[in-house]
Amino acid sequence: MFDIQENLKKLPDCPGVYMHKDALGNIIYVGKAVSLKNRVRQYFQASRNMDPKVRSMVSQIAEFEYIKAGSEMEALILECNLIK
């Protein structure tokens, strides 16, 4: 079973792309980050300042994956390719 809190601790502090998945393993969101550690953790912080749309998505996240990139530009290109 995927433990979100445990996996948040393992996130690297580097650029990359992350994919949030629902309980069925379907990708529900793809995003890029300058720091995977900081960006992915933001989704799982206190949600009172979150947009309702984002809060709804976060409630459906069962797991996440990430791919490290060498730079912000590489992360941007990778995100674009994954969305396509």
N, C-alpha and C positions, 0 to 999 in steps of 0.2 A: 504494500500500500504506500502511496506517495504521501510523505509527511511534509506539508508546505513549510512549516516553521523550521524544520531541520534543513530543508533544501535552501531556504533563504540564507541560512548561515554559511552555506557553501558557495554563494554567488561571488564571482570574481569582480574586482574593481577595475574593469576595462570596458572598452566599447564593444557593442555587440547587438544582437537581435534576440528578442524573447518572444515566445509563443505561449499564450495561455490556452489551456485545453479544458473542455468540460468532462463530465463523468464518463462519457462514451469515448473519449479520446479525440473528439473533433476539435480542431483549432478554432477558437472563437475570437482571437485577437492576435495580431502580429505588430510588434513595435520595435523601435530602435532605441538605443541608449548610449550616452557617452560613458556612463558607469552603470553596468548591469546591476551591481550591488545596490546602488542608491535608487535607481528607477523602479526595479521590480518590487523592492521593499515598500515603496510608496503606496502601492495598491493594497497592501495589507495592514496599513496603519489605521488609526481612528478615522472613520468614514464620515464624520459630520460635515466636513468641508468639501466632500466629494459631490460632483454632479450626480443627479439621480441615475442617469444613463450608465455612468461608470460604476456606481454602487450596485446596480442590477447585474452588470457584467461580472464584477468581482464575486458576487454571491454564487455565480455559476462555475467559477474556476475550481477545478479539482486537482490540476497539476500544471506545471509549466516546464518548458525546455528553453535552452538558450544556446546560441552559437557565438563564440567570441570572434571579434574582428580586430584587424590590425590598426584601424583608425576609424574616425567618425564617418569619413567618406565611404569606406568599405562597408560599414554598417548600413549606411543609407542605401547603397546599391543592393546589398543583400536583402534588406527589408523590401525593397521594390520588387526584386525577383521572387521572393517568397509570396508576396501578395498576388502577383500575377499567377 
